[in-house]
Each structure stands twice: as C-alpha cells, then as structure tokens.
Amino acid sequence: MALDILKLKKNCSVSCPDNILVIGGGRWARVLIDTLCNLVHSNVRINIYSAHNASLMSKWVSKHDFDVQVCVSSDLDKLFFSDSTNIPYIY
C-alpha cells in the first residue's frame, strides 16, 4: 500500500499558488512550514508573518536551509503589498 501511495505522489500534478502566507511564529507554524517546504514546488514562495517572533523564525528558517523559498517578516503590509498583483494564499 505504501508503494501505491508513492507511485500516486510521483504521478500527481497538483495546482499550487505562487505565494503562501503562514501567520504565526510558534511550534505549529514551524510544523506547517516544514511540511509545506517538503510538499510544494521550490518555486512557490512561503511567507511567514510573526509579529513577535520574526527574528527567531528567521534563525529557524536558516537552520533548516529554507532561506531560498521562505521569507519571514514582522511587517504584514510588506508581505501583502510588496507585489500587489500576487496576493498570497493564507493558511
């Protein structure tokens, strides 16, 4: 059964947004980001908004080599309005 799931995963073509916004800076945000980085294509930009934990989240992102795909900010306006044509999906 596990082999069937692996085959399905390889042959599956799933549409994904260009940008994903994760709000939060705690444990569950890190679990979600780790999962997203392993599921979505590397050209999908994952943005993290953390009002109070952005610096620690940035360190965590670097430690896990997610720097290329993940951007951390404590400024929500910067994440939403830096590219107004490409508003991120929010999770």
HTML snippet that shows the backbone in 3Dmol.js (N, CA, C, O; Angstrom):
<script src="https://3Dmol.org/build/3Dmol-min.js"></script>
<div id="view" style="width:600px;height:400px;position:relative"></div>
<script>
const pdb = `
ATOM      1  N   MET A   1       0.816  -1.199   0.000  1.00  0.00           N
ATOM      2  CA  MET A   1       0.000   0.000   0.000  1.00  0.00           C
ATOM      3  C   MET A   1       0.863   1.268   0.000  1.00  0.00           C
ATOM      4  O   MET A   1       0.556   2.225  -0.711  1.00  0.00           O
ATOM      5  N   ALA A   2       1.937   1.278   0.791  1.00  0.00           N
ATOM      6  CA  ALA A   2       2.819   2.448   0.819  1.00  0.00           C
ATOM      7  C   ALA A   2       3.422   2.698  -0.553  1.00  0.00           C
ATOM      8  O   ALA A   2       3.610   3.849  -0.948  1.00  0.00           O
ATOM      9  N   LEU A   3       3.726   1.634  -1.280  1.00  0.00           N
ATOM     10  CA  LEU A   3       4.288   1.764  -2.624  1.00  0.00           C
ATOM     11  C   LEU A   3       3.275   2.410  -3.570  1.00  0.00           C
ATOM     12  O   LEU A   3       3.646   3.231  -4.408  1.00  0.00           O
ATOM     13  N   ASP A   4       1.994   2.041  -3.438  1.00  0.00           N
ATOM     14  CA  ASP A   4       0.943   2.642  -4.262  1.00  0.00           C
ATOM     15  C   ASP A   4       0.833   4.143  -4.005  1.00  0.00           C
ATOM     16  O   ASP A   4       0.647   4.925  -4.938  1.00  0.00           O
ATOM     17  N   ILE A   5       0.948   4.539  -2.752  1.00  0.00           N
ATOM     18  CA  ILE A   5       0.870   5.961  -2.400  1.00  0.00           C
ATOM     19  C   ILE A   5       2.064   6.696  -2.992  1.00  0.00           C
ATOM     20  O   ILE A   5       1.921   7.811  -3.493  1.00  0.00           O
ATOM     21  N   LEU A   6       3.244   6.078  -2.937  1.00  0.00           N
ATOM     22  CA  LEU A   6       4.432   6.685  -3.528  1.00  0.00           C
ATOM     23  C   LEU A   6       4.272   6.865  -5.026  1.00  0.00           C
ATOM     24  O   LEU A   6       4.633   7.915  -5.558  1.00  0.00           O
ATOM     25  N   LYS A   7       3.741   5.871  -5.718  1.00  0.00           N
ATOM     26  CA  LYS A   7       3.508   5.975  -7.161  1.00  0.00           C
ATOM     27  C   LYS A   7       2.525   7.093  -7.458  1.00  0.00           C
ATOM     28  O   LYS A   7       2.727   7.879  -8.383  1.00  0.00           O
ATOM     29  N   LEU A   8       1.463   7.162  -6.674  1.00  0.00           N
ATOM     30  CA  LEU A   8       0.458   8.204  -6.855  1.00  0.00           C
ATOM     31  C   LEU A   8       1.084   9.583  -6.672  1.00  0.00           C
ATOM     32  O   LEU A   8       0.811  10.501  -7.446  1.00  0.00           O
ATOM     33  N   LYS A   9       1.919   9.726  -5.654  1.00  0.00           N
ATOM     34  CA  LYS A   9       2.548  11.005  -5.372  1.00  0.00           C
ATOM     35  C   LYS A   9       3.453  11.444  -6.527  1.00  0.00           C
ATOM     36  O   LYS A   9       3.471  12.624  -6.877  1.00  0.00           O
ATOM     37  N   LYS A  10       4.188  10.533  -7.110  1.00  0.00           N
ATOM     38  CA  LYS A  10       5.082  10.860  -8.221  1.00  0.00           C
ATOM     39  C   LYS A  10       4.316  11.271  -9.466  1.00  0.00           C
ATOM     40  O   LYS A  10       4.766  12.148 -10.202  1.00  0.00           O
ATOM     41  N   ASN A  11       3.168  10.654  -9.715  1.00  0.00           N
ATOM     42  CA  ASN A  11       2.391  10.901 -10.928  1.00  0.00           C
ATOM     43  C   ASN A  11       1.375  12.019 -10.767  1.00  0.00           C
ATOM     44  O   ASN A  11       0.736  12.422 -11.739  1.00  0.00           O
ATOM     45  N   CYS A  12       1.223  12.512  -9.579  1.00  0.00           N
ATOM     46  CA  CYS A  12       0.192  13.505  -9.284  1.00  0.00           C
ATOM     47  C   CYS A  12       0.668  14.898  -9.661  1.00  0.00           C
ATOM     48  O   CYS A  12       1.788  15.289  -9.332  1.00  0.00           O
ATOM     49  N   SER A  13      -0.174  15.638 -10.341  1.00  0.00           N
ATOM     50  CA  SER A  13       0.111  17.018 -10.686  1.00  0.00           C
ATOM     51  C   SER A  13      -0.920  17.894  -9.998  1.00  0.00           C
ATOM     52  O   SER A  13      -2.092  17.892 -10.377  1.00  0.00           O
ATOM     53  N   VAL A  14      -0.498  18.637  -9.001  1.00  0.00           N
ATOM     54  CA  VAL A  14      -1.416  19.433  -8.204  1.00  0.00           C
ATOM     55  C   VAL A  14      -1.115  20.910  -8.423  1.00  0.00           C
ATOM     56  O   VAL A  14       0.041  21.333  -8.406  1.00  0.00           O
ATOM     57  N   SER A  15      -2.162  21.675  -8.628  1.00  0.00           N
ATOM     58  CA  SER A  15      -2.004  23.111  -8.783  1.00  0.00           C
ATOM     59  C   SER A  15      -1.713  23.734  -7.420  1.00  0.00           C
ATOM     60  O   SER A  15      -2.286  23.333  -6.407  1.00  0.00           O
ATOM     61  N   CYS A  16      -0.832  24.700  -7.409  1.00  0.00           N
ATOM     62  CA  CYS A  16      -0.442  25.339  -6.160  1.00  0.00           C
ATOM     63  C   CYS A  16      -0.312  26.840  -6.401  1.00  0.00           C
ATOM     64  O   CYS A  16       0.087  27.256  -7.488  1.00  0.00           O
ATOM     65  N   PRO A  17      -0.644  27.657  -5.400  1.00  0.00           N
ATOM     66  CA  PRO A  17      -0.486  29.103  -5.581  1.00  0.00           C
ATOM     67  C   PRO A  17       0.992  29.478  -5.662  1.00  0.00           C
ATOM     68  O   PRO A  17       1.863  28.708  -5.257  1.00  0.00           O
ATOM     69  N   ASP A  18       1.261  30.663  -6.186  1.00  0.00           N
ATOM     70  CA  ASP A  18       2.632  31.158  -6.275  1.00  0.00           C
ATOM     71  C   ASP A  18       3.183  31.565  -4.913  1.00  0.00           C
ATOM     72  O   ASP A  18       4.383  31.460  -4.658  1.00  0.00           O
ATOM     73  N   ASN A  19       2.285  32.032  -4.040  1.00  0.00           N
ATOM     74  CA  ASN A  19       2.664  32.516  -2.711  1.00  0.00           C
ATOM     75  C   ASN A  19       1.756  31.907  -1.658  1.00  0.00           C
ATOM     76  O   ASN A  19       0.555  31.742  -1.873  1.00  0.00           O
ATOM     77  N   ILE A  20       2.343  31.575  -0.518  1.00  0.00           N
ATOM     78  CA  ILE A  20       1.586  31.088   0.631  1.00  0.00           C
ATOM     79  C   ILE A  20       2.018  31.919   1.826  1.00  0.00           C
ATOM     80  O   ILE A  20       3.210  32.140   2.039  1.00  0.00           O
ATOM     81  N   LEU A  21       1.049  32.378   2.605  1.00  0.00           N
ATOM     82  CA  LEU A  21       1.342  33.157   3.806  1.00  0.00           C
ATOM     83  C   LEU A  21       0.951  32.347   5.031  1.00  0.00           C
ATOM     84  O   LEU A  21      -0.201  31.937   5.175  1.00  0.00           O
ATOM     85  N   VAL A  22       1.913  32.121   5.909  1.00  0.00           N
ATOM     86  CA  VAL A  22       1.671  31.444   7.177  1.00  0.00           C
ATOM     87  C   VAL A  22       1.758  32.511   8.258  1.00  0.00           C
ATOM     88  O   VAL A  22       2.754  33.228   8.355  1.00  0.00           O
ATOM     89  N   ILE A  23       0.713  32.611   9.066  1.00  0.00           N
ATOM     90  CA  ILE A  23       0.691  33.604  10.139  1.00  0.00           C
ATOM     91  C   ILE A  23       0.955  32.886  11.453  1.00  0.00           C
ATOM     92  O   ILE A  23       0.209  31.991  11.852  1.00  0.00           O
ATOM     93  N   GLY A  24       2.025  33.292  12.115  1.00  0.00           N
ATOM     94  CA  GLY A  24       2.380  32.702  13.402  1.00  0.00           C
ATOM     95  C   GLY A  24       3.870  32.440  13.487  1.00  0.00           C
ATOM     96  O   GLY A  24       4.560  32.349  12.473  1.00  0.00           O
ATOM     97  N   GLY A  25       4.350  32.322  14.704  1.00  0.00           N
ATOM     98  CA  GLY A  25       5.767  32.108  14.903  1.00  0.00           C
ATOM     99  C   GLY A  25       6.068  31.037  15.921  1.00  0.00           C
ATOM    100  O   GLY A  25       7.177  30.963  16.451  1.00  0.00           O
ATOM    101  N   GLY A  26       5.088  30.211  16.194  1.00  0.00           N
ATOM    102  CA  GLY A  26       5.267  29.175  17.201  1.00  0.00           C
ATOM    103  C   GLY A  26       5.511  27.800  16.603  1.00  0.00           C
ATOM    104  O   GLY A  26       5.821  27.658  15.420  1.00  0.00           O
ATOM    105  N   ARG A  27       5.362  26.800  17.445  1.00  0.00           N
ATOM    106  CA  ARG A  27       5.657  25.429  17.060  1.00  0.00           C
ATOM    107  C   ARG A  27       4.822  24.966  15.868  1.00  0.00           C
ATOM    108  O   ARG A  27       5.357  24.367  14.935  1.00  0.00           O
ATOM    109  N   TRP A  28       3.511  25.238  15.890  1.00  0.00           N
ATOM    110  CA  TRP A  28       2.651  24.746  14.801  1.00  0.00           C
ATOM    111  C   TRP A  28       2.955  25.445  13.490  1.00  0.00           C
ATOM    112  O   TRP A  28       2.829  24.842  12.424  1.00  0.00           O
ATOM    113  N   ALA A  29       3.349  26.695  13.550  1.00  0.00           N
ATOM    114  CA  ALA A  29       3.763  27.391  12.320  1.00  0.00           C
ATOM    115  C   ALA A  29       5.004  26.719  11.735  1.00  0.00           C
ATOM    116  O   ALA A  29       5.102  26.546  10.520  1.00  0.00           O
ATOM    117  N   ARG A  30       5.954  26.341  12.598  1.00  0.00           N
ATOM    118  CA  ARG A  30       7.164  25.663  12.119  1.00  0.00           C
ATOM    119  C   ARG A  30       6.833  24.297  11.527  1.00  0.00           C
ATOM    120  O   ARG A  30       7.403  23.906  10.508  1.00  0.00           O
ATOM    121  N   VAL A  31       5.913  23.570  12.161  1.00  0.00           N
ATOM    122  CA  VAL A  31       5.497  22.264  11.627  1.00  0.00           C
ATOM    123  C   VAL A  31       4.855  22.452  10.256  1.00  0.00           C
ATOM    124  O   VAL A  31       5.156  21.707   9.323  1.00  0.00           O
ATOM    125  N   LEU A  32       3.981  23.435  10.130  1.00  0.00           N
ATOM    126  CA  LEU A  32       3.303  23.701   8.863  1.00  0.00           C
ATOM    127  C   LEU A  32       4.299  24.117   7.779  1.00  0.00           C
ATOM    128  O   LEU A  32       4.207  23.651   6.644  1.00  0.00           O
ATOM    129  N   ILE A  33       5.236  24.977   8.116  1.00  0.00           N
ATOM    130  CA  ILE A  33       6.229  25.444   7.144  1.00  0.00           C
ATOM    131  C   ILE A  33       7.119  24.301   6.681  1.00  0.00           C
ATOM    132  O   ILE A  33       7.408  24.175   5.491  1.00  0.00           O
ATOM    133  N   ASP A  34       7.550  23.474   7.614  1.00  0.00           N
ATOM    134  CA  ASP A  34       8.369  22.309   7.262  1.00  0.00           C
ATOM    135  C   ASP A  34       7.606  21.391   6.302  1.00  0.00           C
ATOM    136  O   ASP A  34       8.167  20.912   5.318  1.00  0.00           O
ATOM    137  N   THR A  35       6.345  21.154   6.590  1.00  0.00           N
ATOM    138  CA  THR A  35       5.512  20.311   5.730  1.00  0.00           C
ATOM    139  C   THR A  35       5.335  20.940   4.354  1.00  0.00           C
ATOM    140  O   THR A  35       5.472  20.258   3.338  1.00  0.00           O
ATOM    141  N   LEU A  36       5.033  22.232   4.314  1.00  0.00           N
ATOM    142  CA  LEU A  36       4.849  22.917   3.035  1.00  0.00           C
ATOM    143  C   LEU A  36       6.121  22.884   2.193  1.00  0.00           C
ATOM    144  O   LEU A  36       6.062  22.650   0.986  1.00  0.00           O
ATOM    145  N   CYS A  37       7.258  23.116   2.821  1.00  0.00           N
ATOM    146  CA  CYS A  37       8.530  23.104   2.080  1.00  0.00           C
ATOM    147  C   CYS A  37       8.815  21.739   1.473  1.00  0.00           C
ATOM    148  O   CYS A  37       9.487  21.643   0.446  1.00  0.00           O
ATOM    149  N   ASN A  38       8.314  20.699   2.093  1.00  0.00           N
ATOM    150  CA  ASN A  38       8.521  19.354   1.570  1.00  0.00           C
ATOM    151  C   ASN A  38       7.441  18.923   0.579  1.00  0.00           C
ATOM    152  O   ASN A  38       7.608  17.919  -0.113  1.00  0.00           O
ATOM    153  N   LEU A  39       6.336  19.669   0.501  1.00  0.00           N
ATOM    154  CA  LEU A  39       5.228  19.289  -0.382  1.00  0.00           C
ATOM    155  C   LEU A  39       5.156  20.101  -1.668  1.00  0.00           C
ATOM    156  O   LEU A  39       4.917  19.549  -2.742  1.00  0.00           O
ATOM    157  N   VAL A  40       5.363  21.410  -1.560  1.00  0.00           N
ATOM    158  CA  VAL A  40       5.166  22.269  -2.729  1.00  0.00           C
ATOM    159  C   VAL A  40       6.457  22.412  -3.520  1.00  0.00           C
ATOM    160  O   VAL A  40       7.547  22.170  -3.002  1.00  0.00           O
ATOM    161  N   HIS A  41       6.322  22.804  -4.769  1.00  0.00           N
ATOM    162  CA  HIS A  41       7.476  23.012  -5.641  1.00  0.00           C
ATOM    163  C   HIS A  41       8.350  24.131  -5.072  1.00  0.00           C
ATOM    164  O   HIS A  41       7.852  25.041  -4.410  1.00  0.00           O
ATOM    165  N   SER A  42       9.618  24.057  -5.328  1.00  0.00           N
ATOM    166  CA  SER A  42      10.560  25.026  -4.762  1.00  0.00           C
ATOM    167  C   SER A  42      10.365  26.452  -5.285  1.00  0.00           C
ATOM    168  O   SER A  42      10.904  27.395  -4.706  1.00  0.00           O
ATOM    169  N   ASN A  43       9.601  26.622  -6.373  1.00  0.00           N
ATOM    170  CA  ASN A  43       9.355  27.987  -6.861  1.00  0.00           C
ATOM    171  C   ASN A  43       8.168  28.655  -6.171  1.00  0.00           C
ATOM    172  O   ASN A  43       7.881  29.823  -6.437  1.00  0.00           O
ATOM    173  N   VAL A  44       7.472  27.932  -5.287  1.00  0.00           N
ATOM    174  CA  VAL A  44       6.380  28.516  -4.505  1.00  0.00           C
ATOM    175  C   VAL A  44       6.997  29.269  -3.332  1.00  0.00           C
ATOM    176  O   VAL A  44       7.765  28.701  -2.556  1.00  0.00           O
ATOM    177  N   ARG A  45       6.663  30.533  -3.208  1.00  0.00           N
ATOM    178  CA  ARG A  45       7.207  31.382  -2.147  1.00  0.00           C
ATOM    179  C   ARG A  45       6.365  31.211  -0.889  1.00  0.00           C
ATOM    180  O   ARG A  45       5.144  31.356  -0.932  1.00  0.00           O
ATOM    181  N   ILE A  46       7.012  30.904   0.226  1.00  0.00           N
ATOM    182  CA  ILE A  46       6.320  30.761   1.506  1.00  0.00           C
ATOM    183  C   ILE A  46       6.719  31.947   2.369  1.00  0.00           C
ATOM    184  O   ILE A  46       7.891  32.124   2.704  1.00  0.00           O
ATOM    185  N   ASN A  47       5.728  32.756   2.725  1.00  0.00           N
ATOM    186  CA  ASN A  47       5.947  33.937   3.549  1.00  0.00           C
ATOM    187  C   ASN A  47       5.450  33.644   4.958  1.00  0.00           C
ATOM    188  O   ASN A  47       4.408  33.013   5.139  1.00  0.00           O
ATOM    189  N   ILE A  48       6.192  34.101   5.939  1.00  0.00           N
ATOM    190  CA  ILE A  48       5.801  33.914   7.334  1.00  0.00           C
ATOM    191  C   ILE A  48       5.628  35.290   7.954  1.00  0.00           C
ATOM    192  O   ILE A  48       6.519  36.136   7.877  1.00  0.00           O
ATOM    193  N   TYR A  49       4.471  35.503   8.569  1.00  0.00           N
ATOM    194  CA  TYR A  49       4.258  36.724   9.341  1.00  0.00           C
ATOM    195  C   TYR A  49       4.243  36.343  10.813  1.00  0.00           C
ATOM    196  O   TYR A  49       3.429  35.526  11.245  1.00  0.00           O
ATOM    197  N   SER A  50       5.140  36.932  11.571  1.00  0.00           N
ATOM    198  CA  SER A  50       5.182  36.723  13.013  1.00  0.00           C
ATOM    199  C   SER A  50       5.419  38.074  13.675  1.00  0.00           C
ATOM    200  O   SER A  50       6.492  38.663  13.544  1.00  0.00           O
ATOM    201  N   ALA A  51       4.423  38.549  14.376  1.00  0.00           N
ATOM    202  CA  ALA A  51       4.511  39.871  14.994  1.00  0.00           C
ATOM    203  C   ALA A  51       5.585  39.940  16.077  1.00  0.00           C
ATOM    204  O   ALA A  51       6.251  40.964  16.233  1.00  0.00           O
ATOM    205  N   HIS A  52       5.748  38.854  16.819  1.00  0.00           N
ATOM    206  CA  HIS A  52       6.640  38.903  17.981  1.00  0.00           C
ATOM    207  C   HIS A  52       7.806  37.923  17.927  1.00  0.00           C
ATOM    208  O   HIS A  52       8.654  37.938  18.819  1.00  0.00           O
ATOM    209  N   ASN A  53       7.873  37.076  16.912  1.00  0.00           N
ATOM    210  CA  ASN A  53       8.893  36.032  16.898  1.00  0.00           C
ATOM    211  C   ASN A  53       9.626  35.952  15.549  1.00  0.00           C
ATOM    212  O   ASN A  53      10.175  34.906  15.203  1.00  0.00           O
ATOM    213  N   ALA A  54       9.634  37.040  14.802  1.00  0.00           N
ATOM    214  CA  ALA A  54      10.222  37.024  13.453  1.00  0.00           C
ATOM    215  C   ALA A  54      11.720  36.710  13.478  1.00  0.00           C
ATOM    216  O   ALA A  54      12.206  35.976  12.617  1.00  0.00           O
ATOM    217  N   SER A  55      12.448  37.246  14.434  1.00  0.00           N
ATOM    218  CA  SER A  55      13.900  37.005  14.447  1.00  0.00           C
ATOM    219  C   SER A  55      14.221  35.546  14.744  1.00  0.00           C
ATOM    220  O   SER A  55      15.124  34.980  14.128  1.00  0.00           O
ATOM    221  N   LEU A  56      13.506  34.931  15.666  1.00  0.00           N
ATOM    222  CA  LEU A  56      13.728  33.503  15.942  1.00  0.00           C
ATOM    223  C   LEU A  56      13.270  32.635  14.774  1.00  0.00           C
ATOM    224  O   LEU A  56      13.892  31.617  14.470  1.00  0.00           O
ATOM    225  N   MET A  57      12.183  33.039  14.122  1.00  0.00           N
ATOM    226  CA  MET A  57      11.717  32.285  12.954  1.00  0.00           C
ATOM    227  C   MET A  57      12.747  32.377  11.823  1.00  0.00           C
ATOM    228  O   MET A  57      12.978  31.393  11.120  1.00  0.00           O
ATOM    229  N   SER A  58      13.358  33.529  11.642  1.00  0.00           N
ATOM    230  CA  SER A  58      14.393  33.688  10.618  1.00  0.00           C
ATOM    231  C   SER A  58      15.573  32.762  10.888  1.00  0.00           C
ATOM    232  O   SER A  58      16.110  32.142   9.970  1.00  0.00           O
ATOM    233  N   LYS A  59      15.971  32.675  12.151  1.00  0.00           N
ATOM    234  CA  LYS A  59      17.059  31.762  12.519  1.00  0.00           C
ATOM    235  C   LYS A  59      16.673  30.313  12.250  1.00  0.00           C
ATOM    236  O   LYS A  59      17.489  29.528  11.767  1.00  0.00           O
ATOM    237  N   TRP A  60      15.426  29.958  12.564  1.00  0.00           N
ATOM    238  CA  TRP A  60      14.941  28.594  12.327  1.00  0.00           C
ATOM    239  C   TRP A  60      14.931  28.284  10.827  1.00  0.00           C
ATOM    240  O   TRP A  60      15.333  27.197  10.413  1.00  0.00           O
ATOM    241  N   VAL A  61      14.476  29.233  10.022  1.00  0.00           N
ATOM    242  CA  VAL A  61      14.440  29.068   8.567  1.00  0.00           C
ATOM    243  C   VAL A  61      15.855  28.822   8.032  1.00  0.00           C
ATOM    244  O   VAL A  61      16.067  27.916   7.225  1.00  0.00           O
ATOM    245  N   SER A  62      16.808  29.618   8.476  1.00  0.00           N
ATOM    246  CA  SER A  62      18.200  29.450   8.034  1.00  0.00           C
ATOM    247  C   SER A  62      18.766  28.103   8.477  1.00  0.00           C
ATOM    248  O   SER A  62      19.442  27.420   7.708  1.00  0.00           O
ATOM    249  N   LYS A  63      18.486  27.732   9.713  1.00  0.00           N
ATOM    250  CA  LYS A  63      18.990  26.461  10.260  1.00  0.00           C
ATOM    251  C   LYS A  63      18.507  25.268   9.438  1.00  0.00           C
ATOM    252  O   LYS A  63      19.220  24.273   9.305  1.00  0.00           O
ATOM    253  N   HIS A  64      17.301  25.366   8.890  1.00  0.00           N
ATOM    254  CA  HIS A  64      16.713  24.263   8.126  1.00  0.00           C
ATOM    255  C   HIS A  64      16.892  24.425   6.613  1.00  0.00           C
ATOM    256  O   HIS A  64      16.300  23.682   5.830  1.00  0.00           O
ATOM    257  N   ASP A  65      17.706  25.393   6.211  1.00  0.00           N
ATOM    258  CA  ASP A  65      18.006  25.644   4.792  1.00  0.00           C
ATOM    259  C   ASP A  65      16.762  25.925   3.948  1.00  0.00           C
ATOM    260  O   ASP A  65      16.665  25.481   2.804  1.00  0.00           O
ATOM    261  N   PHE A  66      15.823  26.657   4.514  1.00  0.00           N
ATOM    262  CA  PHE A  66      14.620  27.056   3.787  1.00  0.00           C
ATOM    263  C   PHE A  66      14.751  28.481   3.243  1.00  0.00           C
ATOM    264  O   PHE A  66      13.784  29.025   2.710  1.00  0.00           O
ATOM    265  N   ASP A  67      15.928  29.088   3.369  1.00  0.00           N
ATOM    266  CA  ASP A  67      16.145  30.503   3.012  1.00  0.00           C
ATOM    267  C   ASP A  67      15.697  30.863   1.606  1.00  0.00           C
ATOM    268  O   ASP A  67      15.150  31.945   1.391  1.00  0.00           O
ATOM    269  N   VAL A  68      15.919  29.982   0.652  1.00  0.00           N
ATOM    270  CA  VAL A  68      15.618  30.279  -0.749  1.00  0.00           C
ATOM    271  C   VAL A  68      14.120  30.413  -0.973  1.00  0.00           C
ATOM    272  O   VAL A  68      13.681  31.229  -1.784  1.00  0.00           O
ATOM    273  N   GLN A  69      13.340  29.619  -0.262  1.00  0.00           N
ATOM    274  CA  GLN A  69      11.903  29.543  -0.505  1.00  0.00           C
ATOM    275  C   GLN A  69      11.073  30.342   0.496  1.00  0.00           C
ATOM    276  O   GLN A  69       9.931  30.698   0.205  1.00  0.00           O
ATOM    277  N   VAL A  70      11.631  30.627   1.668  1.00  0.00           N
ATOM    278  CA  VAL A  70      10.852  31.198   2.768  1.00  0.00           C
ATOM    279  C   VAL A  70      11.333  32.601   3.120  1.00  0.00           C
ATOM    280  O   VAL A  70      12.533  32.867   3.197  1.00  0.00           O
ATOM    281  N   CYS A  71      10.361  33.493   3.331  1.00  0.00           N
ATOM    282  CA  CYS A  71      10.637  34.867   3.751  1.00  0.00           C
ATOM    283  C   CYS A  71       9.889  35.119   5.059  1.00  0.00           C
ATOM    284  O   CYS A  71       8.703  34.810   5.167  1.00  0.00           O
ATOM    285  N   VAL A  72      10.582  35.681   6.055  1.00  0.00           N
ATOM    286  CA  VAL A  72       9.990  35.964   7.365  1.00  0.00           C
ATOM    287  C   VAL A  72       9.909  37.467   7.554  1.00  0.00           C
ATOM    288  O   VAL A  72      10.846  38.196   7.228  1.00  0.00           O
ATOM    289  N   SER A  73       8.777  37.927   8.085  1.00  0.00           N
ATOM    290  CA  SER A  73       8.624  39.362   8.333  1.00  0.00           C
ATOM    291  C   SER A  73       7.702  39.605   9.522  1.00  0.00           C
ATOM    292  O   SER A  73       6.811  38.808   9.813  1.00  0.00           O
ATOM    293  N   SER A  74       7.939  40.718  10.196  1.00  0.00           N
ATOM    294  CA  SER A  74       7.018  41.156  11.255  1.00  0.00           C
ATOM    295  C   SER A  74       6.150  42.301  10.741  1.00  0.00           C
ATOM    296  O   SER A  74       5.384  42.896  11.499  1.00  0.00           O
ATOM    297  N   ASP A  75       6.273  42.605   9.450  1.00  0.00           N
ATOM    298  CA  ASP A  75       5.518  43.687   8.814  1.00  0.00           C
ATOM    299  C   ASP A  75       4.521  43.093   7.817  1.00  0.00           C
ATOM    300  O   ASP A  75       4.889  42.737   6.697  1.00  0.00           O
ATOM    301  N   LEU A  76       3.273  42.990   8.228  1.00  0.00           N
ATOM    302  CA  LEU A  76       2.240  42.359   7.400  1.00  0.00           C
ATOM    303  C   LEU A  76       2.003  43.130   6.107  1.00  0.00           C
ATOM    304  O   LEU A  76       1.768  42.527   5.060  1.00  0.00           O
ATOM    305  N   ASP A  77       2.061  44.458   6.170  1.00  0.00           N
ATOM    306  CA  ASP A  77       1.877  45.263   4.958  1.00  0.00           C
ATOM    307  C   ASP A  77       2.942  44.950   3.918  1.00  0.00           C
ATOM    308  O   ASP A  77       2.650  44.905   2.723  1.00  0.00           O
ATOM    309  N   LYS A  78       4.171  44.732   4.363  1.00  0.00           N
ATOM    310  CA  LYS A  78       5.263  44.405   3.442  1.00  0.00           C
ATOM    311  C   LYS A  78       4.963  43.103   2.695  1.00  0.00           C
ATOM    312  O   LYS A  78       5.212  43.003   1.493  1.00  0.00           O
ATOM    313  N   LEU A  79       4.434  42.117   3.399  1.00  0.00           N
ATOM    314  CA  LEU A  79       4.122  40.834   2.779  1.00  0.00           C
ATOM    315  C   LEU A  79       2.955  40.936   1.806  1.00  0.00           C
ATOM    316  O   LEU A  79       2.965  40.298   0.754  1.00  0.00           O
ATOM    317  N   PHE A  80       1.953  41.732   2.150  1.00  0.00           N
ATOM    318  CA  PHE A  80       0.771  41.839   1.297  1.00  0.00           C
ATOM    319  C   PHE A  80       0.948  42.782   0.124  1.00  0.00           C
ATOM    320  O   PHE A  80       0.420  42.526  -0.958  1.00  0.00           O
ATOM    321  N   PHE A  81       1.673  43.858   0.316  1.00  0.00           N
ATOM    322  CA  PHE A  81       1.678  44.899  -0.703  1.00  0.00           C
ATOM    323  C   PHE A  81       3.004  45.071  -1.431  1.00  0.00           C
ATOM    324  O   PHE A  81       3.152  46.008  -2.215  1.00  0.00           O
ATOM    325  N   SER A  82       3.963  44.194  -1.192  1.00  0.00           N
ATOM    326  CA  SER A  82       5.216  44.293  -1.932  1.00  0.00           C
ATOM    327  C   SER A  82       5.013  43.942  -3.403  1.00  0.00           C
ATOM    328  O   SER A  82       5.725  44.444  -4.272  1.00  0.00           O
ATOM    329  N   ASP A  83       4.034  43.073  -3.676  1.00  0.00           N
ATOM    330  CA  ASP A  83       3.684  42.718  -5.054  1.00  0.00           C
ATOM    331  C   ASP A  83       2.180  42.580  -5.104  1.00  0.00           C
ATOM    332  O   ASP A  83       1.650  41.487  -4.903  1.00  0.00           O
ATOM    333  N   SER A  84       1.480  43.677  -5.372  1.00  0.00           N
ATOM    334  CA  SER A  84       0.019  43.692  -5.278  1.00  0.00           C
ATOM    335  C   SER A  84      -0.668  42.819  -6.305  1.00  0.00           C
ATOM    336  O   SER A  84      -1.863  42.551  -6.181  1.00  0.00           O
ATOM    337  N   THR A  85       0.065  42.361  -7.332  1.00  0.00           N
ATOM    338  CA  THR A  85      -0.542  41.506  -8.334  1.00  0.00           C
ATOM    339  C   THR A  85      -0.540  40.046  -7.916  1.00  0.00           C
ATOM    340  O   THR A  85      -1.156  39.210  -8.576  1.00  0.00           O
ATOM    341  N   ASN A  86       0.143  39.733  -6.831  1.00  0.00           N
ATOM    342  CA  ASN A  86       0.304  38.357  -6.440  1.00  0.00           C
ATOM    343  C   ASN A  86       0.047  38.168  -4.943  1.00  0.00           C
ATOM    344  O   ASN A  86       0.950  37.795  -4.195  1.00  0.00           O
ATOM    345  N   ILE A  87      -1.183  38.427  -4.516  1.00  0.00           N
ATOM    346  CA  ILE A  87      -1.563  38.287  -3.123  1.00  0.00           C
ATOM    347  C   ILE A  87      -1.434  36.821  -2.705  1.00  0.00           C
ATOM    348  O   ILE A  87      -1.901  35.934  -3.419  1.00  0.00           O
ATOM    349  N   PRO A  88      -0.811  36.563  -1.569  1.00  0.00           N
ATOM    350  CA  PRO A  88      -0.615  35.163  -1.148  1.00  0.00           C
ATOM    351  C   PRO A  88      -1.873  34.504  -0.615  1.00  0.00           C
ATOM    352  O   PRO A  88      -2.775  35.171  -0.108  1.00  0.00           O
ATOM    353  N   TYR A  89      -1.918  33.190  -0.739  1.00  0.00           N
ATOM    354  CA  TYR A  89      -2.938  32.407  -0.060  1.00  0.00           C
ATOM    355  C   TYR A  89      -2.561  32.379   1.425  1.00  0.00           C
ATOM    356  O   TYR A  89      -1.378  32.339   1.764  1.00  0.00           O
ATOM    357  N   ILE A  90      -3.549  32.399   2.297  1.00  0.00           N
ATOM    358  CA  ILE A  90      -3.293  32.425   3.732  1.00  0.00           C
ATOM    359  C   ILE A  90      -3.689  31.098   4.359  1.00  0.00           C
ATOM    360  O   ILE A  90      -4.788  30.597   4.124  1.00  0.00           O
ATOM    361  N   TYR A  91      -2.785  30.527   5.163  1.00  0.00           N
ATOM    362  CA  TYR A  91      -3.047  29.292   5.893  1.00  0.00           C
ATOM    363  C   TYR A  91      -2.859  29.513   7.356  1.00  0.00           C
ATOM    364  O   TYR A  91      -3.034  28.586   8.147  1.00  0.00           O
TER     365      TYR A  91
END
`;
const viewer = $3Dmol.createViewer("view");
viewer.addModel(pdb, "pdb");
viewer.setStyle({}, {cartoon: {color: "spectrum"}});
viewer.zoomTo();
viewer.render();
</script>
